[in-house]
Amino acid sequence: MQQQQTVPANRYLHFSDFYPYYLSEHSNRTCRRLHFIGSSLAILLVLAAVASQAWWLIAVAFVQGYGFAWVGHFFYEHNKPASFKQPWFSYRGDWKMWWQTLTGKLPF
């Protein structure tokens, strides 16, 4: 993936402008895989929380989901997660990237 950062990450006003930057921050395949696995496990934990009414599992879902992603950034991508600068766009980007990976638009 080509890096195209023309605007600092904390200056984006629209998600459609932010998402190409977001993808450039996830060019390492292992990092993307860790994101996908962490997000998938988070979904399972949220479903388990709803099914069992063990609401504390939702907090665990967030911690482990971000844990997988941050390991990918710090150890494989060698950058800081975009969530540090644009938390809402980054959260949205996580799920768009997850969906695109699930549907084969981005390689796993």
C-alpha positions in Angstrom: 0.0 0.0 0.0 1.3 3.4 -0.9 1.8 6.0 1.8 0.0 9.2 1.1 0.0 11.5 4.1 -0.6 15.0 3.0 -2.5 16.1 6.1 -1.6 15.4 9.8 -3.7 12.6 11.2 -5.4 14.9 13.7 -6.5 17.4 11.0 -9.0 15.2 9.0 -12.5 16.5 8.9 -14.1 13.7 6.9 -13.8 10.0 7.2 -13.5 9.6 3.4 -10.3 11.7 3.6 -9.0 10.0 6.7 -9.4 6.4 5.5 -6.6 6.4 2.9 -4.2 7.7 5.6 -5.6 5.0 7.9 -4.8 2.3 5.4 -1.3 3.6 4.9 -0.7 3.2 8.6 -1.6 -0.5 8.2 0.6 -1.5 5.3 2.2 -4.4 7.2 0.2 -7.5 6.6 0.9 -8.9 10.2 -0.5 -5.7 11.7 -3.6 -6.0 9.6 -4.0 -9.6 10.6 -3.7 -8.8 14.2 -6.3 -6.1 13.8 -8.7 -8.5 12.1 -8.2 -11.2 14.8 -8.6 -8.7 17.6 -11.7 -7.2 16.2 -13.2 -10.7 15.5 -12.5 -11.8 19.1 -14.1 -8.5 20.3 -17.3 -9.3 18.4 -17.4 -12.8 19.9 -16.9 -11.3 23.4 -19.7 -8.7 22.9 -22.0 -11.5 21.7 -21.0 -13.6 24.8 -21.7 -10.6 27.0 -25.2 -10.2 25.5 -26.0 -13.9 25.7 -24.7 -14.3 29.3 -25.5 -10.8 30.5 -21.9 -10.7 31.8 -21.5 -7.0 30.8 -17.9 -6.8 32.0 -17.0 -8.8 28.9 -17.7 -5.7 26.9 -14.7 -4.0 28.6 -12.6 -7.1 28.0 -13.6 -6.9 24.3 -12.3 -3.4 24.0 -9.1 -4.1 25.9 -8.2 -7.2 23.9 -9.3 -5.7 20.6 -7.0 -2.8 21.0 -4.3 -5.0 22.5 -4.0 -7.0 19.3 -4.0 -3.9 17.2 -1.4 -2.1 19.3 0.9 -5.1 19.3 0.7 -4.9 15.5 1.6 -1.2 15.4 4.4 -1.2 17.9 6.1 -4.5 16.9 5.3 -4.9 13.2 4.2 -1.6 11.7 6.6 0.5 13.9 4.2 3.4 14.2 1.7 4.8 16.7 -1.9 3.8 16.3 -4.1 6.3 14.5 -6.5 6.0 17.5 -4.1 8.2 19.5 -4.8 11.2 17.1 -8.3 10.5 15.6 -10.0 8.1 18.0 -13.5 8.1 16.3 -12.3 8.0 12.7 -9.8 5.3 13.7 -12.5 3.2 15.4 -14.6 3.5 12.3 -11.5 2.7 10.1 -10.9 -0.5 12.2 -14.4 -1.8 11.3 -14.2 -0.7 7.7 -10.8 -2.5 7.3 -12.2 -5.5 9.2 -15.2 -5.7 6.7 -12.9 -5.2 3.7 -10.7 -8.0 4.9 -13.7 -10.3 5.6 -15.1 -9.7 2.1 -11.7 -10.1 0.4 -11.2 -6.5 -0.7 -8.1 -6.3 1.5 -5.7 -9.3 1.7 -5.6 -11.2 5.0 
